[in-house]
């Protein structure tokens, strides 16, 4: 059995990387190329976070309470 990351651990990892990258940007120690790459990485991470949140929201919305049937 493979250990799949839980949805919350995946979110936590993405948030942690986004925060770390933002700290590097705010430090002012990056040259312009590094800063541009960091901005692109932040945008990519934010996009991944949004997608993951959307997946989780849809999963919760489709969960039906036990004993409940879906009406047509």
C-alpha positions in Angstrom: 0.0 0.0 0.0 1.4 3.4 -1.0 1.2 6.3 1.3 -0.8 9.0 -0.6 -0.7 12.5 0.9 -3.9 13.5 2.5 -5.6 16.5 0.9 -4.9 18.7 4.0 -1.2 17.7 4.0 -1.0 18.5 0.3 -2.5 21.9 1.0 -0.2 22.4 4.0 2.9 21.7 1.9 1.8 24.1 -0.9 1.0 26.8 1.7 4.4 26.3 3.4 6.2 26.6 0.1 4.2 29.7 -0.9 5.0 31.3 2.4 8.7 30.4 2.2 8.9 31.8 -1.3 7.1 35.0 -0.3 9.5 35.5 2.6 12.4 35.2 0.1 10.8 37.8 -2.1 10.2 40.2 0.7 13.8 39.9 2.0 15.1 42.0 -0.9 18.1 39.7 -1.3 17.1 38.2 -4.6 18.5 39.6 -7.9 16.0 40.5 -10.6 16.0 37.1 -12.3 15.6 35.2 -9.0 12.8 37.6 -8.0 11.0 37.0 -11.3 11.3 33.3 -10.9 10.1 33.5 -7.3 7.0 35.6 -8.5 6.3 32.9 -11.1 6.6 30.2 -8.5 4.2 32.0 -6.2 1.7 32.3 -9.0 2.1 28.6 -9.8 1.6 27.6 -6.2 -1.4 29.9 -5.8 -2.9 28.2 -8.9 -2.2 24.8 -7.5 -3.8 25.8 -4.1 -6.9 27.1 -5.9 -7.2 23.9 -7.9 -6.8 21.7 -4.8 -9.3 23.7 -2.8 -11.8 23.4 -5.7 -11.3 19.6 -5.9 -11.9 19.4 -2.1 -14.9 21.6 -2.2 -16.5 19.5 -5.0 -15.7 16.3 -3.1 -17.5 17.7 0.0 -20.4 18.9 -2.1 -21.0 15.5 -3.7 -20.9 13.6 -0.5 -24.4 12.5 0.4 -25.4 11.9 4.0 -25.9 8.2 4.8 -29.4 7.0 4.1 -30.1 9.9 1.7 -30.8 9.3 -2.0 -30.3 11.9 -4.7 -33.5 13.3 -6.2 -33.7 13.5 -9.9 
